[in-house]
């Protein structure tokens, strides 16, 4: 149909690797099952939620942990959609200028909702959004933040990375 997709992701698991492995197998197929071509943001949001619910329903088979995620979908080499939960980040470079395409979902960025829900979980929350983690799910959301950008001749590159990189480097 003359449509090309580039699908890219970083899944940063904690307390095991089964949740990132599940995301690798299922998240993009769930995104593309929906009405992606007519409503990319709606399809992405629904797929993040549906995939998280599937992870929670399979929690007996998966590790007790969870995963952050940053996903990027490039449509026909021209339109980029970046979505994330947690502190994995996407950064786009245009004309040598860094543009952060995601939001780090950490307690200091979402303090209000965390304080309303619970002041602390086991003394500290490292992230406020994630897939899985059934034990803390009442305090964690899988609702992604999304950004879209046009890709053109001024676009240099896109970096997707987990917090391991962003803790030692700036955008």
Backbone as a chain_set.jsonl record, in Angstrom:
{"seq": "XXXXXXXXXXXXXXXXXXXXXXXXXXXXXXXXXXXXXXXXXXXXXXXXXXXXXXXXXXXXXXXXXXXXXXXXXXXXXXXXXXXXXXXXXXXXXXXXXXXXXXXXXXXXXXXXXXXXXXXXXXXXXXXXXXXXXXXXXXXXXXXXXXXXXXXXXXXXXXXXXXXXXXXXXXX", "coords": {"N": [[0.823, -1.207, 0.0], [2.148, 1.129, -0.252], [3.127, 2.063, 2.128], [5.497, 2.61, 4.632], [7.096, 1.488, 7.557], [9.123, 2.245, 10.319], [10.132, 0.714, 13.206], [11.083, 1.209, 16.469], [12.596, 0.687, 19.668], [13.292, 0.955, 23.191], [13.4, -1.036, 25.958], [13.503, -1.066, 29.329], [13.988, -3.112, 31.78], [13.242, -4.047, 35.195], [13.932, -5.963, 38.091], [14.073, -8.428, 36.769], [13.859, -9.889, 33.416], [11.626, -10.615, 31.975], [9.331, -9.016, 31.516], [10.261, -6.895, 29.766], [10.904, -8.618, 27.61], [8.369, -9.598, 26.942], [7.167, -7.197, 26.113], [8.732, -6.667, 23.863], [7.87, -8.67, 22.14], [5.118, -8.12, 21.842], [4.157, -5.367, 21.998], [4.429, -3.572, 19.689], [2.926, -4.992, 17.764], [0.421, -4.847, 18.956], [-0.001, -2.086, 18.837], [-0.208, -1.705, 16.069], [-2.444, -3.203, 15.496], [-4.647, -1.705, 16.101], [-6.437, 1.274, 15.094], [-4.284, 2.468, 13.71], [-3.313, 3.808, 11.363], [-5.158, 5.839, 10.889], [-5.432, 7.121, 13.331], [-2.878, 7.601, 14.962], [-1.937, 8.417, 17.597], [-4.059, 7.699, 19.299], [-4.17, 4.919, 18.831], [-1.662, 4.138, 19.791], [-1.82, 4.869, 22.533], [-3.974, 3.215, 23.383], [-2.859, 0.702, 22.866], [-0.64, 0.642, 24.6], [-1.955, 0.566, 27.076], [-3.531, -1.801, 26.785], [-1.516, -3.712, 26.435], [-0.184, -3.511, 28.874], [-2.233, -4.402, 30.579], [-2.414, -7.05, 29.69], [0.112, -7.983, 30.454], [-0.147, -7.792, 33.233], [-2.175, -9.664, 33.614], [-0.826, -11.964, 33.003], [0.926, -12.186, 35.058], [1.685, -14.23, 36.818], [3.234, -15.874, 35.265], [5.263, -14.223, 34.507], [8.136, -12.261, 35.585], [8.205, -10.562, 38.787], [8.702, -7.926, 38.45], [8.934, -4.956, 36.412], [8.87, -2.702, 33.585], [10.301, 0.097, 31.94], [9.645, 2.072, 29.003], [10.486, 3.355, 25.81], [9.266, 4.188, 22.753], [9.526, 4.451, 19.211], [8.058, 5.342, 16.196], [8.437, 5.473, 12.839], [6.938, 6.823, 10.113], [6.647, 6.276, 6.768], [9.121, 7.482, 6.433], [8.837, 10.132, 7.058], [7.152, 11.083, 9.144], [7.348, 11.074, 12.602], [6.584, 9.33, 15.532], [6.866, 9.388, 18.966], [6.678, 7.677, 21.994], [6.397, 7.199, 25.533], [6.833, 5.521, 28.723], [7.928, 5.865, 32.008], [11.455, 6.35, 32.644], [13.008, 6.085, 30.353], [14.253, 7.585, 27.444], [13.646, 9.65, 24.527], [15.437, 11.485, 22.137], [15.6, 13.886, 19.676], [17.589, 15.163, 17.064], [17.875, 18.155, 15.379], [19.293, 20.142, 12.963], [21.569, 20.148, 14.543], [20.604, 20.731, 17.061], [19.35, 19.585, 20.122], [16.278, 18.001, 20.777], [14.098, 17.134, 23.172], [12.025, 14.399, 23.081], [10.394, 13.055, 24.748], [9.024, 12.527, 28.059], [10.471, 12.369, 31.206], [9.281, 10.189, 33.487], [9.399, 10.596, 36.487], [9.429, 10.801, 40.087], [9.849, 13.548, 40.77], [8.85, 14.879, 38.558], [6.207, 14.255, 38.429], [5.013, 14.816, 40.826], [2.633, 15.726, 42.116], [0.531, 13.843, 41.491], [1.608, 11.561, 42.605], [1.82, 12.228, 45.328], [-0.88, 12.523, 45.935], [-1.743, 9.911, 45.518], [0.021, 8.12, 46.928], [2.464, 8.711, 49.357], [4.988, 7.413, 49.477], [6.52, 4.473, 48.182], [7.732, 1.627, 49.431], [9.623, 3.291, 50.595], [10.717, 4.8, 48.504], [10.027, 5.933, 45.22], [11.265, 5.207, 42.123], [10.427, 5.605, 39.553], [7.42, 6.816, 37.999], [5.724, 5.809, 36.134], [5.174, 2.775, 34.429], [5.36, -0.449, 32.783], [3.743, -3.442, 33.846], [4.785, -4.741, 37.034], [3.057, -5.666, 39.207], [2.737, -5.57, 42.006], [3.034, -2.882, 42.676], [1.251, -1.578, 41.072], [-1.05, -0.061, 41.585], [-0.036, 2.403, 42.034], [1.39, 3.073, 39.834], [1.317, 4.16, 36.485], [0.502, 3.215, 33.108], [0.048, 4.894, 31.101], [1.05, 6.498, 28.254], [3.21, 9.292, 27.463], [3.206, 11.254, 24.535], [4.776, 12.389, 21.534], [4.97, 14.031, 18.417], [6.743, 14.473, 15.349], [7.828, 16.107, 12.368], [9.894, 14.659, 9.931], [12.669, 15.688, 8.168], [15.022, 17.149, 5.815], [16.544, 18.578, 7.598], [16.727, 17.055, 9.838], [18.836, 15.333, 11.971], [19.383, 13.021, 13.639], [18.014, 10.396, 15.766], [17.936, 9.536, 19.128], [17.36, 6.866, 21.246], [17.254, 5.834, 24.527], [17.919, 4.253, 27.704], [17.609, 5.207, 31.208], [20.157, 4.754, 32.135], [22.014, 5.853, 30.341], [21.183, 8.55, 30.303], [21.625, 9.396, 32.882], [24.287, 9.971, 32.978], [24.813, 11.625, 30.88], [23.797, 14.623, 29.196], [21.004, 15.817, 27.213]], "CA": [[0.0, 0.0, 0.0], [3.004, 2.302, -0.27], [3.376, 2.528, 3.494], [6.688, 2.05, 5.258], [7.2, 1.748, 8.992], [10.307, 1.917, 11.104], [9.708, 0.496, 14.593], [12.273, 1.237, 17.313], [12.204, 0.721, 21.084], [14.149, 0.586, 24.317], [12.643, -1.531, 27.106], [14.448, -1.158, 30.444], [13.327, -3.88, 32.823], [13.788, -4.133, 36.55], [13.547, -7.197, 38.79], [13.93, -9.5, 35.792], [13.788, -9.479, 32.018], [10.473, -11.181, 31.268], [8.414, -7.961, 31.058], [10.779, -6.346, 28.504], [10.78, -9.627, 26.551], [6.958, -9.591, 26.55], [6.954, -5.972, 25.343], [9.386, -6.833, 22.568], [7.054, -9.551, 21.303], [3.7, -7.781, 21.705], [3.71, -3.97, 22.011], [4.23, -3.007, 18.352], [1.796, -5.646, 17.088], [-0.795, -4.274, 19.542], [-0.164, -0.731, 18.288], [-0.622, -1.782, 14.665], [-3.771, -3.827, 15.432], [-5.673, -0.674, 16.241], [-6.676, 2.175, 13.969], [-3.035, 3.222, 13.702], [-3.118, 4.679, 10.199], [-6.058, 6.988, 10.985], [-5.308, 7.768, 14.641], [-1.685, 7.034, 15.59], [-1.83, 8.645, 19.043], [-5.068, 6.874, 19.956], [-3.762, 3.512, 18.742], [-0.518, 3.946, 20.69], [-2.309, 4.914, 23.92], [-4.76, 1.999, 23.644], [-1.961, -0.456, 22.865], [0.137, 0.656, 25.843], [-2.847, 0.112, 28.149], [-3.884, -3.21, 26.56], [-0.322, -4.531, 26.67], [0.032, -3.541, 30.323], [-3.245, -5.294, 31.16], [-2.017, -8.425, 29.363], [1.25, -8.307, 31.325], [-0.67, -8.01, 34.586], [-2.941, -10.913, 33.645], [0.154, -13.049, 32.908], [1.955, -11.912, 36.068], [2.164, -15.482, 37.418], [4.242, -16.427, 34.361], [6.318, -13.232, 34.314], [8.791, -11.804, 36.808], [7.378, -9.63, 39.562], [9.116, -6.566, 38.144], [8.274, -4.209, 35.355], [9.748, -2.15, 32.565], [10.037, 1.367, 31.284], [9.686, 1.915, 27.543], [10.379, 4.469, 24.876], [9.067, 3.631, 21.419], [9.499, 5.414, 18.111], [7.508, 4.801, 14.956], [8.698, 6.354, 11.706], [5.96, 6.527, 9.063], [7.051, 6.704, 5.424], [10.328, 8.294, 6.509], [8.472, 11.554, 7.16], [6.45, 11.422, 10.383], [7.866, 10.314, 13.732], [5.818, 9.314, 16.776], [7.626, 8.869, 20.106], [5.849, 7.499, 23.194], [7.176, 6.59, 26.615], [6.476, 5.43, 30.139], [9.145, 5.711, 32.795], [12.545, 7.296, 32.424], [13.715, 5.897, 29.088], [14.047, 8.875, 26.779], [13.921, 9.862, 23.114], [15.941, 12.822, 21.818], [15.744, 14.118, 18.244], [18.5, 16.257, 16.733], [17.594, 18.886, 14.135], [20.286, 21.205, 12.772], [22.502, 20.11, 15.664], [19.931, 21.082, 18.312], [18.653, 18.464, 20.757], [14.868, 18.202, 21.116], [13.627, 15.991, 23.951], [10.75, 13.951, 22.519], [9.681, 12.282, 25.765], [9.029, 13.096, 29.409], [10.928, 11.422, 32.225], [8.237, 10.006, 34.497], [10.047, 10.4, 37.774], [8.635, 11.453, 41.137], [9.934, 15.009, 40.775], [8.082, 15.444, 37.448], [4.787, 13.947, 38.611], [4.887, 14.826, 42.273], [1.251, 15.89, 42.575], [-0.244, 12.599, 41.439], [2.193, 10.607, 43.546], [1.44, 12.62, 46.686], [-2.291, 12.204, 46.115], [-1.916, 8.46, 45.563], [0.798, 7.539, 48.024], [3.689, 9.494, 49.476], [6.162, 6.588, 49.221], [6.371, 3.034, 48.02], [8.985, 1.053, 49.919], [10.551, 4.367, 50.897], [11.09, 5.634, 47.359], [9.625, 5.542, 43.867], [12.251, 5.653, 41.147], [9.66, 6.027, 38.385], [5.994, 6.923, 38.295], [4.985, 5.09, 35.097], [5.877, 1.567, 33.983], [4.588, -1.644, 32.455], [3.871, -4.532, 34.809], [4.995, -4.452, 38.456], [1.726, -5.844, 39.798], [2.733, -5.184, 43.418], [2.953, -1.426, 42.815], [0.467, -1.052, 39.954], [-2.014, 0.966, 41.989], [0.674, 3.679, 42.079], [2.105, 3.251, 38.571], [0.473, 4.257, 35.297], [1.111, 2.837, 31.831], [-0.421, 5.878, 30.132], [2.257, 7.108, 27.701], [3.269, 10.62, 26.872], [3.521, 11.115, 23.113], [5.166, 13.558, 20.76], [5.112, 13.768, 16.991], [7.6, 15.446, 14.666], [8.092, 15.906, 10.942], [11.278, 14.33, 9.622], [13.025, 16.338, 6.913], [16.458, 17.238, 5.552], [17.214, 19.187, 8.753], [16.785, 16.065, 10.913], [20.14, 14.669, 12.028], [19.329, 11.681, 14.217], [17.16, 10.139, 16.925], [18.548, 8.669, 20.138], [16.499, 6.249, 22.249], [18.132, 5.215, 25.525], [17.396, 4.131, 29.067], [18.155, 6.168, 32.161], [21.584, 4.503, 32.32], [22.739, 6.85, 29.554], [20.797, 9.925, 30.634], [22.18, 9.763, 34.191], [25.677, 10.407, 32.819], [24.888, 12.557, 29.752], [22.627, 15.469, 28.963], [20.456, 15.649, 25.864]], "C": [[0.857, 1.257, 0.0], [3.284, 2.868, 1.102], [4.608, 1.823, 4.047], [6.699, 2.435, 6.727], [8.586, 1.386, 9.488], [9.862, 1.834, 12.552], [10.952, 0.352, 15.456], [11.846, 1.332, 18.769], [13.383, 0.423, 21.995], [13.208, 0.177, 25.442], [13.648, -1.773, 28.224], [13.751, -1.822, 31.623], [14.012, -3.771, 34.168], [13.165, -5.335, 37.234], [13.261, -8.323, 37.796], [13.78, -8.97, 34.386], [12.551, -9.983, 31.282], [9.487, -10.113, 30.788], [8.971, -7.277, 29.805], [10.68, -7.338, 27.338], [9.34, -9.691, 26.041], [6.657, -8.354, 25.69], [7.543, -6.102, 23.944], [8.53, -7.665, 21.62], [5.681, -8.965, 20.966], [3.351, -6.303, 21.517], [3.471, -3.422, 20.604], [3.076, -3.678, 17.613], [0.474, -5.138, 17.653], [-1.054, -2.863, 19.02], [-0.739, -0.806, 16.877], [-1.957, -2.483, 14.471], [-4.875, -2.784, 15.418], [-5.809, 0.146, 14.973], [-5.46, 3.078, 13.777], [-2.949, 4.222, 12.554], [-4.015, 5.909, 10.235], [-5.877, 7.777, 12.27], [-4.093, 7.206, 15.381], [-1.64, 7.22, 17.105], [-2.847, 7.809, 19.813], [-4.691, 5.405, 19.963], [-2.603, 3.215, 19.686], [-0.99, 3.907, 22.138], [-3.079, 3.646, 24.272], [-3.859, 0.775, 23.727], [-1.095, -0.502, 24.117], [-0.719, 0.104, 26.983], [-3.178, -1.372, 27.999], [-2.702, -4.133, 26.83], [-0.028, -4.619, 28.157], [-0.974, -4.467, 30.997], [-2.911, -6.76, 30.879], [-0.842, -8.87, 30.226], [0.748, -8.621, 32.726], [-1.454, -9.316, 34.668], [-2.037, -12.141, 33.521], [1.202, -12.955, 34.016], [2.474, -13.17, 36.751], [3.287, -16.084, 36.583], [5.434, -15.497, 34.176], [6.961, -12.893, 35.654], [7.893, -10.809, 37.531], [7.691, -8.174, 39.246], [8.312, -5.927, 37.038], [9.283, -3.697, 34.36], [9.315, -0.745, 32.197], [10.081, 1.11, 29.783], [9.722, 3.276, 26.876], [10.311, 3.835, 23.494], [9.039, 4.76, 20.399], [8.985, 4.696, 16.875], [7.715, 5.854, 13.873], [7.805, 5.918, 10.547], [6.436, 7.143, 7.748], [8.269, 7.623, 5.425], [10.079, 9.765, 6.748], [7.862, 11.973, 8.496], [6.938, 10.499, 11.488], [6.93, 10.457, 14.921], [6.688, 8.685, 17.856], [6.684, 8.815, 21.302], [6.718, 6.88, 24.278], [6.399, 6.488, 27.909], [7.776, 5.188, 30.888], [10.2, 6.722, 32.397], [13.459, 6.931, 31.261], [13.3, 7.052, 28.182], [14.347, 8.807, 25.286], [14.347, 11.299, 22.887], [16.185, 12.891, 20.314], [16.717, 15.27, 18.05], [18.107, 16.833, 15.384], [18.562, 20.058, 14.06], [21.236, 21.293, 13.967], [21.902, 20.469, 17.008], [19.152, 19.882, 18.843], [17.227, 18.861, 21.122], [14.417, 16.966, 21.882], [12.215, 15.653, 23.505], [9.911, 13.181, 23.53], [9.791, 13.006, 27.098], [9.509, 12.022, 30.365], [9.875, 11.349, 33.322], [8.883, 9.602, 35.81], [9.238, 11.146, 38.827], [8.691, 12.975, 41.098], [9.17, 15.644, 39.622], [6.588, 15.201, 37.588], [4.44, 13.924, 40.096], [3.448, 14.902, 42.764], [0.473, 14.596, 42.59], [0.31, 11.575, 42.409], [1.775, 10.951, 44.972], [-0.03, 12.34, 46.949], [-2.481, 10.703, 46.296], [-1.227, 7.841, 46.77], [2.095, 8.338, 48.146], [4.945, 8.697, 49.15], [5.752, 5.146, 49.005], [7.718, 2.432, 48.376], [10.046, 2.126, 50.127], [10.869, 5.282, 49.743], [10.509, 5.056, 46.08], [10.685, 6.071, 42.909], [11.574, 6.181, 39.889], [8.187, 6.054, 38.755], [5.117, 6.267, 37.232], [5.831, 3.911, 34.63], [4.872, 0.526, 33.53], [4.796, -2.662, 33.565], [3.953, -4.05, 36.24], [3.67, -4.484, 39.212], [1.662, -5.376, 41.247], [2.566, -3.683, 43.621], [2.003, -0.79, 41.804], [-0.554, -0.001, 40.374], [-1.37, 2.35, 42.01], [1.412, 3.992, 40.781], [1.123, 3.255, 37.408], [1.231, 3.72, 34.084], [0.641, 3.773, 30.713], [0.787, 6.624, 29.553], [2.09, 8.592, 27.411], [3.723, 10.427, 25.439], [3.873, 12.452, 22.503], [5.314, 13.13, 19.309], [5.991, 14.845, 16.375], [7.698, 15.084, 13.189], [9.582, 15.622, 10.777], [11.586, 14.912, 8.246], [14.544, 16.397, 6.788], [17.228, 17.848, 6.723], [17.332, 18.236, 9.937], [18.116, 15.33, 10.84], [20.016, 13.221, 12.479], [18.326, 11.631, 15.354], [17.918, 9.206, 17.852], [17.445, 8.178, 21.062], [17.426, 5.565, 23.234], [17.437, 5.159, 26.872], [18.065, 5.162, 29.968], [19.641, 5.941, 32.424], [22.447, 5.478, 31.538], [22.453, 8.254, 30.054], [21.261, 10.346, 32.024], [23.606, 10.288, 34.077], [25.864, 11.383, 31.662], [23.641, 13.428, 29.716], [22.128, 15.213, 27.544], [21.46, 16.085, 24.817]], "O": [[0.34, 2.35, 0.231], [3.643, 4.039, 1.228], [4.745, 0.603, 3.946], [6.356, 3.559, 7.093], [9.146, 0.353, 9.12], [9.275, 2.782, 13.074], [11.783, -0.522, 15.211], [10.849, 1.982, 19.081], [14.333, -0.263, 21.619], [12.327, 0.942, 25.835], [14.548, -2.6, 28.08], [13.017, -1.176, 32.371], [15.196, -3.447, 34.266], [12.01, -5.68, 36.983], [12.309, -9.083, 37.972], [13.597, -7.771, 34.173], [12.443, -9.792, 30.071], [8.863, -10.292, 29.742], [8.219, -7.089, 28.849], [10.402, -6.939, 26.207], [9.116, -9.823, 24.837], [5.977, -8.451, 24.669], [6.924, -5.696, 22.961], [8.478, -7.385, 20.423], [5.128, -9.277, 19.912], [2.317, -6.01, 20.916], [2.408, -2.858, 20.347], [2.325, -3.006, 16.907], [-0.5, -5.01, 16.911], [-2.203, -2.489, 18.786], [-1.652, -0.055, 16.533], [-2.554, -2.379, 13.399], [-5.916, -2.975, 14.788], [-5.344, -0.256, 13.906], [-5.589, 4.299, 13.692], [-2.549, 5.367, 12.762], [-3.658, 6.935, 9.656], [-6.141, 8.979, 12.299], [-4.248, 6.423, 16.319], [-1.334, 6.273, 17.829], [-2.527, 7.268, 20.871], [-4.864, 4.718, 20.969], [-2.569, 2.156, 20.313], [-0.606, 3.012, 22.891], [-2.865, 3.065, 25.336], [-4.074, -0.097, 24.57], [-0.842, -1.584, 24.646], [-0.257, -0.729, 27.763], [-3.115, -2.122, 28.973], [-2.871, -5.215, 27.392], [0.338, -5.684, 28.653], [-0.611, -5.234, 31.889], [-3.106, -7.616, 31.742], [-0.806, -10.014, 30.68], [1.17, -9.603, 33.336], [-1.401, -10.003, 35.688], [-2.44, -13.242, 33.896], [2.257, -13.582, 33.92], [3.61, -13.175, 37.224], [4.187, -16.73, 37.12], [6.499, -15.932, 33.738], [6.414, -13.192, 36.715], [6.94, -10.283, 36.957], [7.003, -7.278, 39.735], [7.172, -6.303, 36.765], [10.411, -4.186, 34.291], [8.124, -0.434, 32.149], [10.511, 0.042, 29.346], [9.072, 4.223, 27.32], [11.179, 3.051, 23.111], [8.592, 5.871, 20.685], [9.418, 3.59, 16.551], [7.23, 6.98, 13.982], [7.903, 4.791, 10.062], [6.603, 8.357, 7.633], [8.432, 8.445, 4.523], [11.004, 10.572, 6.655], [8.047, 13.111, 8.926], [6.94, 9.279, 11.327], [6.53, 11.566, 15.277], [7.191, 7.575, 17.683], [5.979, 9.781, 21.592], [7.653, 6.134, 23.989], [5.457, 7.239, 28.166], [8.618, 4.402, 30.455], [9.895, 7.8, 31.886], [14.584, 7.425, 31.192], [12.134, 7.446, 28.161], [15.182, 8.022, 24.838], [13.705, 12.227, 23.378], [16.892, 12.055, 19.752], [16.674, 16.249, 18.794], [18.014, 16.12, 14.385], [18.641, 20.868, 14.983], [21.656, 22.383, 14.354], [22.621, 20.51, 18.007], [18.393, 19.246, 18.112], [16.997, 19.921, 21.703], [14.356, 15.873, 21.319], [11.32, 16.497, 23.541], [8.825, 12.706, 23.196], [10.547, 13.966, 27.244], [9.015, 10.894, 30.341], [9.612, 12.339, 34.005], [8.907, 8.43, 36.185], [8.447, 12.027, 38.492], [7.685, 13.633, 41.365], [8.862, 16.834, 39.683], [5.787, 15.869, 36.935], [3.653, 13.09, 40.546], [3.081, 14.22, 43.72], [-0.178, 14.273, 43.584], [-0.451, 10.794, 42.981], [1.415, 10.061, 45.742], [-0.398, 11.961, 48.061], [-3.28, 10.27, 47.125], [-1.852, 7.113, 47.542], [2.75, 8.61, 47.14], [5.889, 9.257, 48.592], [4.77, 4.666, 49.571], [8.721, 2.69, 47.711], [11.227, 1.899, 49.865], [11.253, 6.431, 49.959], [10.499, 3.841, 45.882], [10.964, 7.27, 42.896], [12.084, 7.092, 39.237], [7.761, 5.398, 39.705], [3.901, 6.177, 37.403], [7.044, 4.029, 34.457], [3.687, 0.605, 33.851], [5.874, -2.745, 34.155], [3.29, -3.087, 36.626], [3.225, -3.484, 39.775], [0.64, -4.839, 41.675], [2.011, -3.256, 44.634], [1.962, 0.436, 41.696], [-0.887, 0.874, 39.575], [-2.074, 3.36, 42.003], [1.998, 5.066, 40.646], [0.202, 2.439, 37.363], [2.46, 3.767, 34.044], [0.815, 3.479, 29.531], [1.483, 7.317, 30.295], [0.99, 9.078, 27.153], [4.53, 9.543, 25.152], [3.352, 13.498, 22.891], [5.731, 12.009, 19.015], [5.987, 15.992, 16.823], [7.657, 13.912, 12.814], [10.422, 16.265, 11.406], [10.863, 14.666, 7.281], [15.263, 15.769, 7.564], [18.439, 17.655, 6.831], [17.969, 18.57, 10.936], [18.484, 14.779, 9.802], [20.478, 12.306, 11.797], [17.853, 12.658, 15.841], [18.479, 8.203, 17.411], [16.68, 8.978, 21.602], [18.297, 4.796, 22.829], [16.5, 5.909, 27.145], [18.964, 5.89, 29.548], [20.321, 6.853, 32.893], [23.503, 5.89, 32.018], [23.37, 9.06, 30.213], [21.288, 11.541, 32.321], [24.086, 10.976, 34.979], [26.959, 11.915, 31.478], [22.567, 13.015, 30.152], [22.754, 14.484, 26.775], [21.176, 16.015, 23.621]]}, "num_chains": 1, "name": "protein.A"}
